[in-house]
Amino acid sequence: MASDPGDEVKMERSVGLISGIGLTMGTMIGSGIFASAPGVVEYSGSVGMSLIVWALSGLIALLGAMSYCELCTMITKSGGEYQYLNQAFGPIPAFLFSWTAVIVLRPAQAAAISLTFASYFVRAVTDGLGVSDCEIVWAEKCFALVVILIISFVNVMSAKWGAYVQNVCLVAKLFAIVFIVFIGLVELATGTTEYLSKGFEGSQKDPFTLSLAFYNALWAYDCWNTAVYGAEEMKDPQKNLPRALLIGIPLVMVCYLMTNLAYFTVLSTDELTSTLAVAILLGEKTIPKWIQWVIPVCVCFSTLGATNGTIFGAARLTFASAREGHLMKTLSYCDVNKRTPSTAIYFLTILSCAYVLPGNFSDLLNYFSFAAWLFYGLTVLGVIVMRFTQPDAERPIRVPIVLPIIFVLISAYLVVAPLINEFSWAYVGAALFILLGLVVYYLPVVYFKLSFSCLDPLVKFIQYLFMVAPSGYNEDDAIVKKLSLDDDYVPPGSSAI
């Protein structure tokens, strides 16, 4: 074994500051900036209002990140919001978050991002071939499935591999943004200001309709909190986690504003709202055909990195929830050789693939945004609550209390405003699914943590098949006996599958 006998089976601290920044930026800059721009324009109504929405959305993400800095330096366990909600409000809100995020939010997000990858890739490959719309749709779904499977394999093999993929994809996506911004600046230099000159003409003034514009922009900024999920794998997390968030997010804000400025320099609002492949349309209007392939290739790398970051974060959330007994215990098992939460990754892979088949970008976006901002707001509310309930707790970073208050109010607006603007059964479905978690929580295997010895053979089979052991088990306990295939060995307490 690479590790000494007697070592615990646990995740390795292998993610440094640069990788943390790369994880933050690389996950945020994914499909959103290339696919959400049409929605922002549609619901904001004008060039000027769209840019304001993008800027304010970045500030909202930054407010959330600053609040999370206090939480992630106070509570350094992996699991992000799950751990913070558990500490602030107890196990029920934490379970409802993990139930919703693990079963729907994160897998649906990975599916939506991979579908954007497939859309750009298939469009680039089939351009001019006369392929039917039906064939394109199924090709997109197939390529989205392949992306999810490849990324899952990388994350099972090594957390370092996942970080390397993130860093490589970050370089490619930054190149794509620089390339797009360069096109916009060239067009500006030649006097192309027709669309920018319209400014605030036709701006949307209804605050409830504007909330949908914020939903689309915030989709692009989402995953600003991904780095906190890997706290147990980050070197010196009390210093590096806040730095990764507070360096990465402002850089992403600059990238997004400059990219949208380039869009508005070349494309009209009608053209922007006519396609999800905005970057390709921009390239078709401005650069020679022989070099147009650069944009879809870079966008594909961008969405690949975002899918990687999403699965990385979701696996750590699943791992943390299962370790606390709120999900199947086997989902907290780590690969005994590679020290990654492999069973959690396998589980999320299956769910993400399932969401690819029937899903489309718009539906997944609406569902995700409504439920996500409910829990984001509740998590940051925990900062305020714990100032009173745990005043003596160690807080290496203590943010001004006004910041989490503002963020909580904004989150409430983002949850309520879309419901007032236009009723949708998707929101009702989201609310009912969250409440269904209460029923699941009070099942005997969760609330009373009952285990069933009849499941021990199945648990043992899973361990042998995937070479996994419960986190925290000793090498001699979990690895040596597994490799010797001792048929009488079942880890104690593992039958709570």
PAKOL-361172 format. One record per residue: x, y, z of N, C-alpha, C, O in turn; residue in one letter. Coordinates in pm, whole numbers, plus 50000, padded with zeros to 5 digits. Layout:
XYZXYZXYZXYZA...
END
This chain:
500834988050000500005000050000500875012450000501995012550052M500335022849942501065035449939501125041550077502055049050108A500155038650159500085044250293500545034050394500515022050365S500955038350511501445029450615500295022050680499195027550692D500515009650722499485002550794499095010150919499935016050986P497855010050947497365017251063496795030651029496125036751112G497045035650906496455048350866494955047050858494415036250831D494275058050881492825058050865492445059550719493155065950642E491315053450683490765055250550489995068350550488865069050599V490595078750495489965091750492490485099550372491475095650310K489825110750341490215118550225491485126450254491715130950366M492295127950151493615134150164493535149150141492785153850055E494315156950219494395171450198495355174050083496575174150102R494815176249963495645177749844495305190049762495915192349658S494345198249809493905209949733494475222549797494145225749911V495325229749723495935241949773495165254349732494055253349678G495745266049758495065278649729494805280349579493695283849540L495825277749496495655279549352494565270349299493725274449219I494575257849344493535248449301492175252649355491155250649289S492145258449477490885263349534490305274749451489105275249426G491185284149409490735294949321490275289349187489255293449132I491055279649136490675273349010489345266149020488545266448927G489115259549136487855252549157486695262349162485645259849103L486885273649232485845283849243485535290049107484385290149063T486575295049039486365301448909485945291348804485065293948722M486595279648807486335269648705484925264048710484365260348607G484355263348830482985258448843481975269448810480945266748749T482275281648850481365292748819481325295648670480245296948612M482485296448607482525299048463482285285848392483225278548363I481045283048366480685270548300479745273148185480115279548087G478555268248198477575269948090476875283348098476365288347998S476825289448219475985301148241476295312948152475385318448090G477555317048144477905328848067477665326647919477525336447845I477615314147873477385311147733475945307347703475555306547586F475135304947807473755300547784472715308947856471545308747817A473095316447960472125324048038471885338047984470875344248017S472795343247903472665356947851471315359547785470745370247807A470775350247703469455352847643468355355047746467515363847728P468355347147854467335348747958467455361848031466445368048065G468685366248056468895379148124468365390448038467685399448088V468655390147908468175400547817466665400347806466025410847807V466095388447796464645387247779463885393347896462895400447876E464325390648018463575395248135464015408848187463315414948268Y465165413748142465585427248183465165437748081464955449348116S465045433747954464465442447852465415451547778465035456747673G466635453647827467525463047760468985459647787469315451847876S469845465947707471285463947723471745468947860472425461647933V471375481147894471815487048020471335479448141472105476948234G470065475648141469515468248255470165454348266470375449348377M470475448248153471135435248155472485436048224472825427648307S473265446348190474585447948251474475450548401475295445848479L473435458148440473215460648583472875447648655473365445148766I472035439248593471675426448652472905417548669473075411148772V473785417348567474995409248577475895414248690476455406348766W476035427548701476895433248804476325430648944477065426549034A475025432848961474405430749092474425415949131474585412649249L474275407249033474315392849062475695388849114475815380449204S476735394949057478085392249108478255397049250478905390349331G477685408649281477765413849418476985405049515477395403249630L475855399649469475085390549554475915378049586475975373649701I476555372449483477405360749505478555364149600478925355949685A479115376149587480215380249674479745381949818480455378349912L478525387449836477955388549971477805374750035478145372650151L477285365349955477135351850006478465345550041478595338950144G479475347649954480785341849979481425347550105482055340250182A481265360650126481835366850246481175361250372481845359150473M479875358950366479175352850479479645338450501479815333950614S479855331250390480325317450399481745316850457482125306750517Y482525327550438483885327650493483865325850644484695318750699C482905332250710482795330550855482405316250888482925310250982E481465310650810481005297150836482085286650810482275277450890L482795288150697483745277650658485015277950741485725267850746C485335289150807486485289350898486085285551039486935281951121T484805286251067484275282151197484005267051199484205260351300M483535261751084483185247651070483935242450948483545245450836I485005234850967485885231150857485625217150801486425212050722T484545210750841484215197650785483705199150642483125209350606K483935188750560483365188550426481845187750434481295182550531S481175192850331479725191950327479035205250308477835205550279G479775216350324479205229450296477945232450375477935231350498G476885236250304475635240450368475085230150466474495233650568E475295217450434474795206950524475375208550664474645208050763Y476675210450672477325211950803476885224850872476665224850993Q476765235650797476405248550856474975248450909474705253451018Y474065242750830472665241950875472545232850997471765235751088L473285222150999473245212851112473715219751239473145217651346N474765227851228475305234851344474365245951392474215248151512Q473745252951297472925264551333471505260851373470965266551468A470905251451302469465248751322469155234451361468005231451395F470145225451358469885211751395469755202651274469895207051160G469485189951299469555179851192468435180651088468655176850973P467235185651124466125185351028466375194650908466285189950795I466695207650927466995215950810468195210650731468215211450608P469195205350802470365199750733469965187950647470425186550533A469105179350701468645167950623467825172350503467995166950394F466935182150521466125186750409466995192450297466705190650179L468075199350336468985204450233469675193050160469705192750037F470235183450237470955172450172470005164050087470375159649978S468805161950135467795154450061467515161249926467495154749822W467295174349930466965181749808468175183149716468055181349595T469325186449773470515188949692471065176249629471435176149511A471115165449707471715153149657470815146249556471285140749457V469515146349582468595139049494468235147249370468035141549263I468155160449383467695168549269468675179449228469115179549113V469025188649318469695200949277471035198449208471215202749094L471955191849273473285190149217473295180949094473935184248995R472615169449098472565161448975471905168748858472345167548744P470835176348887470175183948781471095194748726471095197448606A471875200848814472825211048770473885204848679474205210348574Q474425193448720475425186648636474825182848501475495183848398A473565178448503472895174848377472725186948287472975186248167A472305198348346472095210448267473395215448204473405219548088A474475214948281475765219748229476275210448120476785215048018I476135197448141476605187948039475785189047911476315186847802S474495192447924473665194647805474115206847726474045207047603L474595217147796475125228847728476405225147653476615229547540T477265217247717478465212047647478055204947519478605207647412F477095196047531476685188047416476085196747306476285194247187A475335207047346474715216047248475775222947162475655223447040S476815228247227477885234947153478685224947069479035227746954Y478975213347127479795203447057479065198146933479645197646824F477815194246950477055188546839476835198946730476905195746611V476555211246769476345221646669477605223946587477535225946466R478765223646653480025225746581480315214146485480785216346374A480035201846529480355189946449479385188246332479805184246223V478105191146353477085188446251476785200346162475915199646076T477505211446181477245223346101477375220445951478435216245904D476295222745878476305220845733476075206645687476125203945567G475815197245778475645183245740474185179345716473915168145674L473265188345741471845185545717471255175445813470355167845775G471725175245936471205165846037469865170946089469695182946110V468925161846109467585165646155467615170046301468535166746375S466585177646340466505182546479466425171046578467025171546685D465675160646543465525149146633466875142446656467215138846769C467635140746549468955134446562469895143046646470695137846723E469795156246630470635165246708470305164146857471215163746940I469005163546890468585162647030469155150147095469675150747207V469045138747026469545126347085471065125847089471655120047180W471695132046989473155132846992473625141047112474605137647178A472915152047138473255160447253473135152647383473995153747470E472075144847397471875137247520472975126647536473475124447646K473355120247426474405110047432475745116047473476445110547558C476095127347413477365133747447477335138947591478355138647660F476175143847637476065148347776476325136647872476985138347975A475795124847839476025113047923477505109247926478035105648031L478165110147811479585106847804480405116247891481325111947961V480075129147887480785139047969480665135648117481655135648189V479455132648162479235129448304480045117148344480655116948451I480055106948258480785094648291482295097148298482955091748387L482835105048206484265107848206484665115748331485655112448397I483895125948363484205134248480484095126048608484915127648699I483115117448616482955109048734484155099748751484645097848862S484615094048640485795085148645487005092748697487745087548781F487225104848650488365113048694488275115648843489285114548913V487105119048893486945122349035487055110149124487455111249240N486715098349073486905086049149488395082849159488855078249264V489125085149053490545081449050491385089749146492275084349212M491095102949155491935111349242491345125249255490855130949157S491385130649378490985144749396491975153849324491585164449273A493245149749319494235157749246493925158049097494055168449033K493505146649043493135146348901492005156048874492015163348775W491015155948964489895165148948490355179648951489855187948875G491305182749041491835196349049492625199948924492545211248877A493375190348870494135192848747493195195448629493425204648550Y492155187448619491165189448512490555203348525490345210348425V490265207248648489665220348672490605231548627490175241248565Q491885230148659492845240548623493045241448472493135252348417N493115229848405493275229748259492055235948191492175244048100V490875231948238489645237348180489515252348208488975259848127C490015256648325489965270848357490785278948257490345289548212L491965273948221492785280848121492035281847989492035292447925V491385270847947490665270747820489485280447824489245287647726A488735280747935487555289447940487965304147951487285312847896K489075306848021489555320648024490015325047886489845336647847L490615315747811490995318947673489765322147590489775331547510F488685314247609487435316847535486895330647568486465337947478A486915334347696486395347447736487275358647681486775368647631I488605356747690489515366847635489305368347485489325379447431V489105357147417488875357347272487595364947237487585373147145F486525362247313485245369047290485365383947322484875392447246I486015387047434486195401147472487035408447368486765420047335V488055401747315488905407847212488075411147088488235421847029F487195401947048486315404546933485475416946959485335425546872I484905417847080484085429447115484865442447111484365452647063G486095442147164486915454247165487295458547024487335470446993L487575448846937487885452046798486685458646731486825468546658V485495453146757484285458946699484035472946753483615481846679E484285475146882484135488446940485115498246877484775509746849L486345493546856487365502246799487025506546656487455517146611A486265498246587485875501646450484555509446445484025512046337T484045513146563482855521546568481535514446573480495520546547G481525501346605480285493646614479645495846751479965488946848T478755505346758478095508646887476575509446873475895514846960T476055504046762474625505246734473765499646847472805506146889E474105487846895473275481346997473565486847136472645488247217Y474825489947165475165495547294474535509347314474195513047426L474385516747207473855530447217472395530747260471895541247300S471705519347251470295518947293470145519647445469075522847495K471225516747516471245518547661470085511847734469955499647729G469265519747801468165514547883466825514647810465775513647873F466855515747681465615515847602464885502547615465445491947585E463645503147661462835491047678463095483547807462705471947819G463735489947904464075483148030462835478348106461805485048108S462955466848166461905461148250461955467948387463015468748449Q460815472648435460775479648563460025471848671460065475448789K459345461348631458615453148728459605444848810460295436448753D459705446948941460705439749021460475424749024461425417049042P459225420449007458945406149010459395399348880459895388048883F459235406048768459735400648641461255400948639461895391748587T461835411448695463305412448700463925400948779465075397348755L463175395248871463715384048949464105372448858465045365148887S463365370748747463695360048653464985363048579465735353948544L465265375848554466545379748495467675376448593468735371548553A467435379348721468455375948822468655360948832469785356348851F467575353048820467705338548821468695333948715469575325648741Y468535339348593469415335248483470855339548506471775331748481N471055351848553472425356548579473055349048696474225345448691A472275346648800472805339648917473105324948888473925318748956L472435319448786472805306048741474265306048696475005296648726W474665316548624476055317548578477025319348695478165314648689A476575326048801477435328148918477365316749018478165316149112Y476425307548998476255297049097477505288449107478345288349016D477615281449217478805273549253479925282249307481065277749315C479605294849344480585303049415480965296649548481965300449609W480185287149592480435280749721481035266849708481165259749807N481415262649585481875248949565483095245549651483185234449703T484015254949665485255252049739484975247749883485745239949939A483885252649945483635249250085483285234550102483425229150212V482815227849996482445213850009483675204950031483565194250090Y484825209549984486045201549998486955206250110488175205050099G486375211550218487185217050328488155206850385489275210350422A487745194050393488585183850452489735179850360490675173150404E489675183950232490735180550138491595192750103492495191850020E491325204050167492075216250138493175218250242492955216350362M494335222050194495445225150283495165238350354494805248250290K495335238550485495135250550567493805257450530493825268850483D492665250850550491385256150503490985269450564490275277250500P491415272250688491005284850751491595296950679491025307850687Q492695295250611493265306150533492895305150386492505314950324K493015293050330492875291550185491445291950135491205296350023N490495287250217489095287650172488595302050150488095305050041L488725310950248488275324750225489025331450110488425338850031P490325328850100491085335049992490605330149856490495337949762R490315317249846489845311649718488535318149675488345321149557A487635320349772486345326549741486495341349707485915346049609L487255348649785487315363149771488245367649659488215379349619L489055358749608489845361749489489105357149364489065364349264I488535345249371487905339449252486665346849205486505349149085G485775350649297484495356449257484645370149191484035372249086I485435379649245485595392449176486205390849036485855398348945P487115381249019487685378848887486615374048789486615377848672L485715365648838484615360848753483675372248717483195372848604V483415381348810482555392948781483115400948664482375404748573M484415403548666485055411148558484905403748425484595409748323V485145390548428485015382548306483605383348248483435384848127C482595382248335481205382048288480795395548229480145396048125Y481175406448296480795419648246481445422548111480805427848021L482715419048098483405421447971482845412647860482725417047745M482485400247893481915391347792480565396447744480285396247624T479715401047836478415406347796478555419147717477765421747625N479535427147750479795439247672480135435547527479705442247433L480915424747511481235419947376479995415047304479805417847185A479125407547375477875402947314477065414747260476615414647145Y476895424947344476035436247307476675445147200475975452747133F477975444047184478615451647077478275445746941478135453146843T478145432546934477975425646805476535421546779476095421746664V475795417846884474475411746866473365420846916473535427947016L472235420646847471055427846893470355419647001470645407847018S469435425847073468705418547177467865407247116467715396747178T467325409446996466565398846928467455387046895467055375546912D468655389646848469595378846816470025371446942470175359246941E470225378847050470635372547176469585362947229469915352247281L468315366747216467245358447271466825347147177465935339247210T467455346247061467045336146963467805323046974467445313346908S468865322647056469685310547063470345309447199470595319447266T470645296947239471435294647359472935295047326473755297847414L473285292147201474685292047159475115306047118475465308447003A475105315247214475365329447187476785331447135477005339147042V477755324647196479145326647158479395322347014480155328746942A478755311446972478925306946834478335317246737478945320246634I477175322546770476535332746686477425345046673477555350746565L478045348946784478965360346781480135357446687480525366046609L480685345446695481795341746609481415341446463482195345746377G480205336446433479745335746295479615349446232479765350946110E479335359646313479135373046260480425381246250480435391746187K481485376546311482665385246321483975379446270484845387046228T484145366346273485455360846239485355351146121484275345846095I486465348846049486455339645934486015325645975486235321446088P485415318545881484855305345910485925295345954485645286446034K487165296845900488205286945930488645287146075489255277546123W488355298146147488775299146286487595298746385487785299646506I486385297246332485205297546419485155285646514484485286246617Q485865274846481485845262946567486435265746706486145258446801W487255276246717487925279246844486895281546955487055276847067V485825288946922484845292447026484125280247081484115278347202I483505271646997482825259947056483755250547131483355244547230P485005249247083485955240547154486235245947294486225238447391V486485259047303486765265147434485535264647525485665262347646C484355266647469483135265847548482935251647600482495249647714V483265241847518483155227947563484085225347681483685218647777C485305230447676486205229247791485635236247913485755231448025F485005247647889484425255347999483345247348071483355246448194S482445241647995481355233948056481875220848115481315215748212T482945215448056483565203448113484075206248253483885198248345L484745217748269485255221548400484135224048500484265220448617G483045230148454481915232748544481265219648589480885218348706A481145210048498480605196948535481505190248637481025184148733T482805191348617483785185648710483625191648849483595184348949N483525204848857483385211448986482085208049054482045206449176G481015206748977479705203349033479725189549096479245187649208T480285179849024480335166149076481285165349196481015158049291I482395172749191483325173149304482595177849430482665171349534F481895189249420481205194649536480055185949583479875183849703G479275180749489478115172549524478545159649594477865155049686A479665153949551480135141549613480515143849759480275135249843A481115155349788481495158449927480275161050014480255157250131R479255167349957478005169250030477355155850061476915153450173L477285147149961476705133849980477485126050085476895119650172T478795126550076479665119750172479395124450315479245116250406F479325137750334479105143250468477745139350523477625135850640A476705140050439475355136550484475265121950522474645118450622S475875113250441475825098950470476615095550596476215086750672A477735102450617478535099950737477775103250864477975096950967R476875113250856476065117050972474825108150986474055109851080E474625098750893473485089750900472225094950835471155089050852G472315105950758471135111650692470925106250552469875108650491H471885099050501471735091750375472285077750398472785074850507L472195069150298472705055550312474175055750355474985062850297M474495047950456475865047850510476895044550403478015049850406K476525036050310477485032050207477925043950122478985043250058T477145054750119477525066550041478645074550107479175083950048L479005070750231480125077450298481395069050291482395072550354S481365058250216482535049750205483545055850108483165061350004Y484825054750142485915059950057486645048449990486705037350044C487185051049874488045041349807489305039449891489975049149926D489625027049925490705024450019492085027449961493035029250037V492195027949831493475030849768493585045549724494615051949743N492515050549664492575063949606492095074849700492285086649673K491465071049811491025080449914490035090849859490115102649893R489135086549775488085095349722486715089849762486585077749783T485695098449772484335093849810483655087149690482695092449634P484155075549653483775069349526482315064949522481655066549419S481785059449632480395054849627479435066649609478405065349542T479755078049669478935090049649478985094549504477975098749448A480165093649442480305097749302479515088449211478865093049117I479565075349238478785065949157477285069149165476585069149064Y476835071749286475415074749308474995087249231473965087249164F475795097849240475485110449171475555108949021474815115448948L476445100348973476555097848829475265092048775474775096148670T474705082448847473455076148805472325086548799471575086948702I472215094848904471155104948907471335115348797470365119048731L472565120148776472825130248674472465124948535471865132048455S472845112648508472495106648379470985105448362470465107448252C470295102348471468835101348464468195114748430467205115148358A468755125848481468205139048453468505143848311467795152248258Y469555138548251469895142548114468815138148017468465145647925V468275126348034467385120447934466105128347910465775131147794L465345132248015464125139947988464325155047996463465162547951P465455159548052465595173648091465895183047977466375179147871G465605195848003466085206547916466585217748005466255218448123N467375226547948468085236748025467135245648103467375248248221F466065250348041465155259848104464475254048227464435260448332S463945241948214463245235648326464195233148443463865236048558D465365227848413466345225048518466765237948588466945238148710L466935248648511467345261448568466305266848666466645270948777L465035266848626463975272148712463845264248842463725270048949N463875251048831463735242748950464925245049042464755246849163Y466115244948985467315246349066467335259749140467625260149259F467025270649070467155283949128466215285949246466605291449349S464975281549231463985283549338464435276649467464485283049572F464755263949459465105256449579466475260449633466675260949754A467415263249543468775266549588468795279149671469445279649775A468085289549625468145302249698467385301649829467665309549920W466445292649841465805290249970466835285650072466855290450185L467685276150033468675270750125469885279950141470485280450249F470265287250037471345296850051470985307350158471795310550245Y469755312450147469315322450244469275316950385469675323650480G468775304550399468685298350532470085295950589470295297450710L471035292150503472405289650549473035302450603473635302350711T472905313450529473495326050574472755331450696473355338350779V471465328550707470735331950830471405325450950471355330751061L472025313650927472735306851034473885315051090474225313551208G474505323751008475565332551057475015341551167475635343451271V473825347251140473195356351236472775348751362473015353251474I472145337151342471635329451455472765325151548472645326051670V473885320351488474975315251573475745326351644476475323651739M475585338851598476175349951675475545350751815476185355251910R474275346351826473565346851954473615333452027473745333052149F473495322351951473445309252016474825303852049474965295852142T475865307951974477225303352000478185315251996479085315851912Q477995324652088478795337052083480275334852111481105342852067P480635324052183482025321752220482765312452124483945309552144D482075307952019482735299051923483865306351851483785318351826A484915298851819486065304851750485675308751608485175300451531E485885321251573485585326351439486825333351383486995345351405R487685326151312488875332651255488535344451165489295354051155P487355343651098486865354951019485495358651071484615350051082I485305371251102484025376051155483545387451064484095398551067R482515384750983482065394750887481115404650955480465401051053V481035416950906480035426450959478635420550946478275415450840P477855421251051476545414551056475595419650948474665412550910I475815431850900474935437550799475015429650668474035429150593V476155423650640476315416250514475405403950507474675402550408L475405395050607474455383850600473005388350605472145381850546P472695399350674471305404250677470855408050536469765404350493I471695415550465471355419450328471175407150240470235406450160I472065397450254471985385350170470705377550198470085372450105F470315376550324469095369250358467875376050297466975369250246V467825389350301466715396650241466665394650089465585393050032L467825394750025467865392449880467405378249847466685376149750I467815368649928467395354749905465885353349917465265346249838S465295360150016463845359750032463145365449908462135360149862A463695376349856463135382249733463225372449616462265371249540Y464345365549602464525356349490463645343949502463315337749401L463245340449623462345329149641460895333149615460145325749552V460495344949664459095349049659458715355649527457635353149474V459595364149472459255372249354458785364049234457785367649173A459465353249196458995345449081457595339649101456825338549005P457265336049224455935330749253454865341449231453775338549181L455185353649270454235364749251454125368349104453035371449055I455265368049034455265372048893454455362648806453635367148726N454665349748821453965339948737453935326548807454975320648835E452745321748835452595308848903453065297548812452775297448692F453785288148869454255276448794454195264248884454545264949002S453745253148828453685240848904455085235748941455235227649032W456105240548868457475236448901457835240949042458515233649114A457395252949082457685257749217456915249649321457445246749429Y455685245949290454905237649382455575224049397455685218649508V456025218549284456715205749289457975206349374458265197049449G458725217349362459935219049441459605219449589460265212949670A458565227149625458175228349766457705214949822458065211249934A456915207649744456405194649790457545184549806457555176549899L458515185149715459635175949726460445178649852460875169349920F460655191449883461385194950006460625189850128461215184150219I459305191950129458495187350243458455172150252458345166650362L458545165350138458595150750141459795145950221459785134950278L460825154150226461995150650305461675148750452462335140850520G460655155850503460255153850643459765139750666460035133750771L459035134350570458545120650581459725110950582459775101650663V460655113250492461825104450483462665105350611463185095350658V462775117450665463615119450785463115111150902463915105850980Y461805109950914461255102651029461095087751005460485080651085Y461635082950894461695068450875462665062550978463625069251017L462425050451024463265044651131464755044351098465575046351187P465115041950971466525040550938467265053850946468495054050957V466525065150940467155078250948467055083751089468065086851152V465835084951139465625091551268466165083151383466845088351472Y465865070051383466325061351491467645054251457468195046951540F468145056551335469405050651289469425035451308470425029751352K468305029051274468225014551284469065008151174469185013451064L469634996651206470384988951107469784975051097469114970251188S470034968750983469444955650957470564945950922471234947450820F470754935951006471844926450985471674918550856472644913550801S470424917450808470194909950685470854916650564471034910250460C471204929450578471844936750468473364935850471474024940850381L473914929450574475364928550586476014922050464477044926950417D475454911150410476084905250290476114915050172477074915250095P475064923050159475044932750049476094943550070476774947649976L476234948250195477254958350226478634952850197479484959650139V478874940350238480174934150216480454932650066481584934750021K479434929149991479584927849845479964941349782480824942049695F479294952049828479594965449775481034969249807481724974949724I481484965949929482864969149967483874961649880484854967449834Q483634948949860484554941049778484514945549632485554946249566Y483334948749582483174952449442483874965649411484574966849310L483684975549500484204988949472485474992349552486015003349540F485944982749634487154985049715486984997549802487805006749795M485944997749883485645009249967485515004850113485274993150143V485685014650202485545012250346484985024750410485135035750356A484335023350526483815035150595484925044950628486015040850667P484665057650614485655068050646486035067050792485165065950879S487345067450820487825066850957488265053051001488855051551108G487995042650918488415029250957489915027650940490535033950854Y490485018951023491925016651021492315008150902491544999650858N493525010350848494005002650734493924987650762493464979950677E494364983450880494354969150911492934963750913492684952350872D491994972050960490594967950968489954966950830489284957250798D490194977450748489394979050628490064974050502489374969650410A491384974650494492054971350369492624957250371492334949150282I493444954150474494134941350476493134929850474493304920250400V492074930950555491094920250560490274919550431489834908850391K490054931050367489314930950240490124924050132489594916050054K491444927250128492274921450023492464906550044492694899249947L492384901950167492484887650193491134880750172491024868450182S490094889050143488754883850116488264874850229487804863650207L488374880050350487894872950469486384872950469485764883250494D485784861550441484334860750427483594863050556482384865350556D484324862550670483654864550796483674879250838483134882850943D484314887850757484494901750799483414910850744483204911550623Y482724917850833481814928550798482104939950893482044937951014V482424951950844482724963050935481594965251034480424965750995P481904966651160480864968351261480014980651234480534991451204P478684978851246477774990151230477504993851086476795003551060G478074986250989477934990350850476634986050788476354989550673S475814978450859474604973150797473524983450775472524980550709S473704995650830472755006450800473065011850663473655022550648A472665004250562473075007150424472575020750380472825024750266I
END
